[in-house]
Amino acid sequence: MTLPLIYTLSGLGAEERTRVKDLLRNPGTTDDHYRSIIDLVRRNGALDRVQQEARGYVDHATDCLKIFPDSEIKSDLIRLSQHIIDREK
């Protein structure tokens, strides 16, 4: 959740960014507060942005594997990287 939170914070106004940071630092923050932060991250589109970046890395890694002959290990690496991208948010 770190990178999506960083992206979310960077897109907020100063007042809202300070409010979220204060909630994250406060030991008295409730589960409802955390849920509201998670909802903010989801609404902000940060998860989609992170997934697009990850897709770029996976595509690049898959391209790098093209120099190796087809094998079970190569297929497993490609499937694993696809799973990382396609899993539930």
N, CA, C and O atoms as a GROMACS GRO file, in nm:
protein
  356
    1MET      N    1   0.082  -0.120   0.000
    1MET     CA    2   0.000   0.000   0.000
    1MET      C    3   0.086   0.126   0.000
    1MET      O    4   0.033   0.236  -0.014
    2THR      N    5   0.216   0.113   0.016
    2THR     CA    6   0.302   0.232   0.028
    2THR      C    7   0.301   0.318  -0.098
    2THR      O    8   0.276   0.438  -0.090
    3LEU      N    9   0.329   0.259  -0.214
    3LEU     CA   10   0.336   0.338  -0.336
    3LEU      C   11   0.200   0.399  -0.372
    3LEU      O   12   0.195   0.517  -0.407
    4PRO      N   13   0.090   0.325  -0.364
    4PRO     CA   14  -0.039   0.389  -0.389
    4PRO      C   15  -0.067   0.505  -0.293
    4PRO      O   16  -0.127   0.605  -0.332
    5LEU      N   17  -0.025   0.491  -0.169
    5LEU     CA   18  -0.046   0.599  -0.072
    5LEU      C   19   0.040   0.720  -0.109
    5LEU      O   20  -0.006   0.834  -0.098
    6ILE      N   21   0.163   0.698  -0.151
    6ILE     CA   22   0.250   0.808  -0.194
    6ILE      C   23   0.186   0.882  -0.311
    6ILE      O   24   0.182   1.005  -0.312
    7TYR      N   25   0.137   0.807  -0.410
    7TYR     CA   26   0.072   0.870  -0.525
    7TYR      C   27  -0.053   0.947  -0.483
    7TYR      O   28  -0.079   1.057  -0.533
    8THR      N   29  -0.129   0.890  -0.392
    8THR     CA   30  -0.249   0.957  -0.345
    8THR      C   31  -0.214   1.087  -0.274
    8THR      O   32  -0.273   1.192  -0.301
    9LEU      N   33  -0.118   1.080  -0.183
    9LEU     CA   34  -0.079   1.200  -0.109
    9LEU      C   35  -0.029   1.310  -0.202
    9LEU      O   36  -0.055   1.428  -0.179
   10SER      N   37   0.043   1.271  -0.306
   10SER     CA   38   0.098   1.372  -0.398
   10SER      C   39  -0.012   1.443  -0.477
   10SER      O   40   0.010   1.552  -0.529
   11GLY      N   41  -0.130   1.381  -0.486
   11GLY     CA   42  -0.239   1.443  -0.560
   11GLY      C   43  -0.338   1.519  -0.474
   11GLY      O   44  -0.434   1.576  -0.525
   12LEU      N   45  -0.315   1.522  -0.344
   12LEU     CA   46  -0.405   1.591  -0.253
   12LEU      C   47  -0.362   1.735  -0.230
   12LEU      O   48  -0.246   1.771  -0.249
   13GLY      N   49  -0.458   1.815  -0.188
   13GLY     CA   50  -0.425   1.950  -0.144
   13GLY      C   51  -0.351   1.945  -0.011
   13GLY      O   52  -0.353   1.843   0.058
   14ALA      N   53  -0.287   2.054   0.024
   14ALA     CA   54  -0.203   2.058   0.144
   14ALA      C   55  -0.281   2.022   0.270
   14ALA      O   56  -0.231   1.948   0.355
   15GLU      N   57  -0.402   2.074   0.284
   15GLU     CA   58  -0.481   2.051   0.404
   15GLU      C   59  -0.520   1.903   0.417
   15GLU      O   60  -0.507   1.844   0.524
   16GLU      N   61  -0.568   1.845   0.308
   16GLU     CA   62  -0.609   1.705   0.314
   16GLU      C   63  -0.488   1.613   0.331
   16GLU      O   64  -0.496   1.512   0.401
   17ARG      N   65  -0.376   1.647   0.268
   17ARG     CA   66  -0.253   1.568   0.283
   17ARG      C   67  -0.209   1.568   0.428
   17ARG      O   68  -0.172   1.464   0.482
   18THR      N   69  -0.213   1.683   0.493
   18THR     CA   70  -0.176   1.693   0.634
   18THR      C   71  -0.270   1.611   0.721
   18THR      O   72  -0.226   1.544   0.815
   19ARG      N   73  -0.399   1.615   0.690
   19ARG     CA   74  -0.498   1.537   0.768
   19ARG      C   75  -0.469   1.388   0.758
   19ARG      O   76  -0.472   1.317   0.859
   20VAL      N   77  -0.441   1.339   0.638
   20VAL     CA   78  -0.413   1.196   0.620
   20VAL      C   79  -0.283   1.159   0.691
   20VAL      O   80  -0.277   1.056   0.759
   21LYS      N   81  -0.180   1.240   0.677
   21LYS     CA   82  -0.053   1.211   0.744
   21LYS      C   83  -0.071   1.208   0.895
   21LYS      O   84  -0.016   1.121   0.963
   22ASP      N   85  -0.148   1.302   0.948
   22ASP     CA   86  -0.173   1.304   1.093
   22ASP      C   87  -0.246   1.178   1.138
   22ASP      O   88  -0.215   1.122   1.244
   23LEU      N   89  -0.342   1.132   1.058
   23LEU     CA   90  -0.413   1.009   1.093
   23LEU      C   91  -0.318   0.890   1.094
   23LEU      O   92  -0.328   0.803   1.181
   24LEU      N   93  -0.227   0.886   0.999
   24LEU     CA   94  -0.134   0.773   0.991
   24LEU      C   95  -0.032   0.773   1.106
   24LEU      O   96   0.017   0.668   1.146
   25ARG      N   97  -0.002   0.889   1.157
   25ARG     CA   98   0.095   0.900   1.268
   25ARG      C   99   0.032   0.882   1.405
   25ARG      O  100   0.101   0.851   1.502
   26ASN      N  101  -0.099   0.899   1.413
   26ASN     CA  102  -0.169   0.899   1.541
   26ASN      C  103  -0.197   0.757   1.587
   26ASN      O  104  -0.265   0.681   1.517
   27PRO      N  105  -0.147   0.718   1.705
   27PRO     CA  106  -0.174   0.582   1.755
   27PRO      C  107  -0.321   0.560   1.787
   27PRO      O  108  -0.364   0.445   1.803
   28GLY      N  109  -0.399   0.667   1.797
   28GLY     CA  110  -0.542   0.653   1.828
   28GLY      C  111  -0.630   0.643   1.704
   28GLY      O  112  -0.752   0.645   1.714
   29THR      N  113  -0.568   0.632   1.588
   29THR     CA  114  -0.646   0.622   1.465
   29THR      C  115  -0.728   0.493   1.466
   29THR      O  116  -0.677   0.386   1.499
   30THR      N  117  -0.854   0.506   1.430
   30THR     CA  118  -0.946   0.392   1.435
   30THR      C  119  -0.947   0.316   1.302
   30THR      O  120  -0.895   0.362   1.201
   31ASP      N  121  -1.008   0.199   1.306
   31ASP     CA  122  -1.024   0.121   1.183
   31ASP      C  123  -1.105   0.198   1.079
   31ASP      O  124  -1.078   0.188   0.960
   32ASP      N  125  -1.204   0.274   1.126
   32ASP     CA  126  -1.283   0.355   1.032
   32ASP      C  127  -1.196   0.458   0.961
   32ASP      O  128  -1.214   0.484   0.842
   33HIS      N  129  -1.104   0.517   1.034
   33HIS     CA  130  -1.011   0.613   0.971
   33HIS      C  131  -0.927   0.542   0.864
   33HIS      O  132  -0.911   0.593   0.753
   34TYR      N  133  -0.875   0.426   0.899
   34TYR     CA  134  -0.794   0.351   0.802
   34TYR      C  135  -0.876   0.314   0.679
   34TYR      O  136  -0.827   0.320   0.566
   35ARG      N  137  -1.001   0.274   0.702
   35ARG     CA  138  -1.088   0.240   0.589
   35ARG      C  139  -1.111   0.363   0.500
   35ARG      O  140  -1.117   0.350   0.378
   36SER      N  141  -1.124   0.479   0.561
   36SER     CA  142  -1.145   0.601   0.481
   36SER      C  143  -1.020   0.634   0.400
   36SER      O  144  -1.031   0.684   0.288
   37ILE      N  145  -0.902   0.608   0.455
   37ILE     CA  146  -0.778   0.631   0.382
   37ILE      C  147  -0.768   0.533   0.265
   37ILE      O  148  -0.732   0.572   0.154
   38ILE      N  149  -0.800   0.408   0.290
   38ILE     CA  150  -0.798   0.307   0.183
   38ILE      C  151  -0.896   0.345   0.073
   38ILE      O  152  -0.865   0.332  -0.045
   39ASP      N  153  -1.014   0.391   0.112
   39ASP     CA  154  -1.113   0.434   0.014
   39ASP      C  155  -1.061   0.553  -0.068
   39ASP      O  156  -1.084   0.560  -0.189
   40LEU      N  157  -0.994   0.643  -0.003
   40LEU     CA  158  -0.935   0.758  -0.072
   40LEU      C  159  -0.832   0.713  -0.175
   40LEU      O  160  -0.829   0.764  -0.287
   41VAL      N  161  -0.749   0.617  -0.138
   41VAL     CA  162  -0.649   0.563  -0.230
   41VAL      C  163  -0.718   0.498  -0.350
   41VAL      O  164  -0.676   0.517  -0.464
   42ARG      N  165  -0.822   0.424  -0.325
   42ARG     CA  166  -0.895   0.357  -0.435
   42ARG      C  167  -0.962   0.458  -0.527
   42ARG      O  168  -0.955   0.444  -0.649
   43ARG      N  169  -1.026   0.559  -0.470
   43ARG     CA  170  -1.096   0.661  -0.550
   43ARG      C  171  -0.998   0.747  -0.630
   43ARG      O  172  -1.032   0.798  -0.737
   44ASN      N  173  -0.879   0.764  -0.579
   44ASN     CA  174  -0.778   0.852  -0.639
   44ASN      C  175  -0.720   0.794  -0.768
   44ASN      O  176  -0.660   0.869  -0.846
   45GLY      N  177  -0.735   0.666  -0.792
   45GLY     CA  178  -0.679   0.603  -0.911
   45GLY      C  179  -0.535   0.558  -0.894
   45GLY      O  180  -0.471   0.516  -0.990
   46ALA      N  181  -0.485   0.566  -0.772
   46ALA     CA  182  -0.345   0.530  -0.747
   46ALA      C  183  -0.320   0.382  -0.773
   46ALA      O  184  -0.212   0.346  -0.819
   47LEU      N  185  -0.416   0.297  -0.744
   47LEU     CA  186  -0.396   0.154  -0.767
   47LEU      C  187  -0.383   0.124  -0.916
   47LEU      O  188  -0.301   0.041  -0.957
   48ASP      N  189  -0.462   0.192  -0.996
   48ASP     CA  190  -0.451   0.174  -1.141
   48ASP      C  191  -0.315   0.223  -1.192
   48ASP      O  192  -0.254   0.159  -1.278
   49ARG      N  193  -0.270   0.333  -1.139
   49ARG     CA  194  -0.139   0.387  -1.179
   49ARG      C  195  -0.027   0.290  -1.144
   49ARG      O  196   0.063   0.265  -1.226
   50VAL      N  197  -0.032   0.234  -1.025
   50VAL     CA  198   0.070   0.138  -0.982
   50VAL      C  199   0.062   0.012  -1.069
   50VAL      O  200   0.166  -0.043  -1.108
   51GLN      N  201  -0.060  -0.032  -1.100
   51GLN     CA  202  -0.075  -0.151  -1.183
   51GLN      C  203  -0.019  -0.127  -1.324
   51GLN      O  204   0.041  -0.217  -1.382
   52GLN      N  205  -0.040  -0.009  -1.378
   52GLN     CA  206   0.016   0.024  -1.510
   52GLN      C  207   0.168   0.022  -1.507
   52GLN      O  208   0.232  -0.030  -1.598
   53GLU      N  209   0.225   0.078  -1.402
   53GLU     CA  210   0.372   0.076  -1.388
   53GLU      C  211   0.422  -0.067  -1.377
   53GLU      O  212   0.520  -0.105  -1.441
   54ALA      N  213   0.354  -0.146  -1.295
   54ALA     CA  214   0.395  -0.285  -1.278
   54ALA      C  215   0.385  -0.360  -1.410
   54ALA      O  216   0.471  -0.441  -1.443
   55ARG      N  217   0.280  -0.332  -1.486
   55ARG     CA  218   0.264  -0.395  -1.618
   55ARG      C  219   0.385  -0.362  -1.707
   55ARG      O  220   0.434  -0.450  -1.778
   56GLY      N  221   0.431  -0.239  -1.702
   56GLY     CA  222   0.548  -0.201  -1.780
   56GLY      C  223   0.672  -0.280  -1.740
   56GLY      O  224   0.749  -0.323  -1.827
   57TYR      N  225   0.692  -0.299  -1.611
   57TYR     CA  226   0.806  -0.378  -1.563
   57TYR      C  227   0.793  -0.525  -1.604
   57TYR      O  228   0.892  -0.588  -1.643
   58VAL      N  229   0.672  -0.578  -1.594
   58VAL     CA  230   0.651  -0.717  -1.632
   58VAL      C  231   0.674  -0.735  -1.782
   58VAL      O  232   0.737  -0.832  -1.824
   59ASP      N  233   0.624  -0.643  -1.861
   59ASP     CA  234   0.645  -0.650  -2.006
   59ASP      C  235   0.794  -0.644  -2.039
   59ASP      O  236   0.842  -0.718  -2.125
   60HIS      N  237   0.865  -0.558  -1.973
   60HIS     CA  238   1.010  -0.546  -1.996
   60HIS      C  239   1.082  -0.675  -1.955
   60HIS      O  240   1.169  -0.724  -2.027
   61ALA      N  241   1.046  -0.728  -1.840
   61ALA     CA  242   1.108  -0.852  -1.793
   61ALA      C  243   1.079  -0.968  -1.889
   61ALA      O  244   1.167  -1.049  -1.917
   62THR      N  245   0.956  -0.973  -1.938
   62THR     CA  246   0.920  -1.078  -2.033
   62THR      C  247   1.001  -1.064  -2.161
   62THR      O  248   1.046  -1.164  -2.217
   63ASP      N  249   1.018  -0.942  -2.208
   63ASP     CA  250   1.102  -0.919  -2.326
   63ASP      C  251   1.246  -0.964  -2.302
   63ASP      O  252   1.309  -1.020  -2.392
   64CYS      N  253   1.297  -0.941  -2.184
   64CYS     CA  254   1.434  -0.981  -2.151
   64CYS      C  255   1.449  -1.134  -2.153
   64CYS      O  256   1.557  -1.186  -2.181
   65LEU      N  257   1.342  -1.204  -2.122
   65LEU     CA  258   1.347  -1.351  -2.120
   65LEU      C  259   1.346  -1.412  -2.260
   65LEU      O  260   1.373  -1.531  -2.276
   66LYS      N  261   1.315  -1.332  -2.361
   66LYS     CA  262   1.307  -1.385  -2.497
   66LYS      C  263   1.439  -1.441  -2.548
   66LYS      O  264   1.440  -1.526  -2.637
   67ILE      N  265   1.550  -1.397  -2.491
   67ILE     CA  266   1.680  -1.447  -2.538
   67ILE      C  267   1.706  -1.590  -2.493
   67ILE      O  268   1.795  -1.656  -2.546
   68PHE      N  269   1.629  -1.638  -2.396
   68PHE     CA  270   1.649  -1.773  -2.344
   68PHE      C  271   1.558  -1.870  -2.417
   68PHE      O  272   1.447  -1.835  -2.459
   69PRO      N  273   1.604  -1.993  -2.432
   69PRO     CA  274   1.518  -2.093  -2.498
   69PRO      C  275   1.394  -2.122  -2.413
   69PRO      O  276   1.396  -2.108  -2.291
   70ASP      N  277   1.288  -2.163  -2.480
   70ASP     CA  278   1.167  -2.199  -2.408
   70ASP      C  279   1.196  -2.313  -2.312
   70ASP      O  280   1.264  -2.410  -2.346
   71SER      N  281   1.142  -2.300  -2.192
   71SER     CA  282   1.160  -2.403  -2.090
   71SER      C  283   1.049  -2.389  -1.988
   71SER      O  284   0.975  -2.290  -1.987
   72GLU      N  285   1.039  -2.488  -1.903
   72GLU     CA  286   0.938  -2.482  -1.797
   72GLU      C  287   0.968  -2.367  -1.700
   72GLU      O  288   0.876  -2.299  -1.654
   73ILE      N  289   1.095  -2.347  -1.671
   73ILE     CA  290   1.134  -2.240  -1.578
   73ILE      C  291   1.097  -2.103  -1.637
   73ILE      O  292   1.042  -2.018  -1.568
   74LYS      N  293   1.127  -2.084  -1.765
   74LYS     CA  294   1.093  -1.958  -1.832
   74LYS      C  295   0.941  -1.936  -1.829
   74LYS      O  296   0.894  -1.826  -1.798
   75SER      N  297   0.866  -2.038  -1.860
   75SER     CA  298   0.719  -2.028  -1.857
   75SER      C  299   0.669  -1.996  -1.717
   75SER      O  300   0.578  -1.915  -1.701
   76ASP      N  301   0.728  -2.059  -1.616
   76ASP     CA  302   0.689  -2.032  -1.477
   76ASP      C  303   0.716  -1.887  -1.438
   76ASP      O  304   0.634  -1.825  -1.371
   77LEU      N  305   0.830  -1.834  -1.480
   77LEU     CA  306   0.862  -1.694  -1.450
   77LEU      C  307   0.761  -1.599  -1.514
   77LEU      O  308   0.717  -1.502  -1.453
   78ILE      N  309   0.725  -1.628  -1.637
   78ILE     CA  310   0.628  -1.543  -1.707
   78ILE      C  311   0.492  -1.553  -1.641
   78ILE      O  312   0.425  -1.452  -1.622
   79ARG      N  313   0.449  -1.676  -1.605
   79ARG     CA  314   0.321  -1.693  -1.536
   79ARG      C  315   0.320  -1.622  -1.400
   79ARG      O  316   0.219  -1.561  -1.362
   80LEU      N  317   0.429  -1.632  -1.328
   80LEU     CA  318   0.437  -1.566  -1.197
   80LEU      C  319   0.424  -1.415  -1.213
   80LEU      O  320   0.350  -1.351  -1.138
   81SER      N  321   0.493  -1.359  -1.308
   81SER     CA  322   0.485  -1.214  -1.327
   81SER      C  323   0.344  -1.172  -1.369
   81SER      O  324   0.296  -1.067  -1.328
   82GLN      N  325   0.278  -1.253  -1.451
   82GLN     CA  326   0.140  -1.223  -1.489
   82GLN      C  327   0.047  -1.231  -1.368
   82GLN      O  328  -0.044  -1.150  -1.354
   83HIS      N  329   0.071  -1.328  -1.283
   83HIS     CA  330  -0.012  -1.342  -1.162
   83HIS      C  331   0.000  -1.219  -1.074
   83HIS      O  332  -0.099  -1.172  -1.017
   84ILE      N  333   0.119  -1.166  -1.062
   84ILE     CA  334   0.141  -1.047  -0.978
   84ILE      C  335   0.057  -0.931  -1.030
   84ILE      O  336   0.002  -0.854  -0.952
   85ILE      N  337   0.047  -0.918  -1.161
   85ILE     CA  338  -0.029  -0.809  -1.222
   85ILE      C  339  -0.179  -0.834  -1.214
   85ILE      O  340  -0.257  -0.742  -1.187
   86ASP      N  341  -0.220  -0.958  -1.236
   86ASP     CA  342  -0.362  -0.988  -1.250
   86ASP      C  343  -0.436  -1.018  -1.120
   86ASP      O  344  -0.558  -1.029  -1.120
   87ARG      N  345  -0.363  -1.030  -1.010
   87ARG     CA  346  -0.430  -1.065  -0.884
   87ARG      C  347  -0.524  -0.952  -0.841
   87ARG      O  348  -0.514  -0.840  -0.891
   88GLU      N  349  -0.612  -0.984  -0.750
   88GLU     CA  350  -0.710  -0.887  -0.701
   88GLU      C  351  -0.642  -0.771  -0.632
   88GLU      O  352  -0.536  -0.786  -0.571
   89LYS      N  353  -0.703  -0.654  -0.643
   89LYS     CA  354  -0.650  -0.534  -0.576
   89LYS      C  355  -0.690  -0.535  -0.431
   89LYS      O  356  -0.655  -0.443  -0.357
   0.00000   0.00000   0.00000
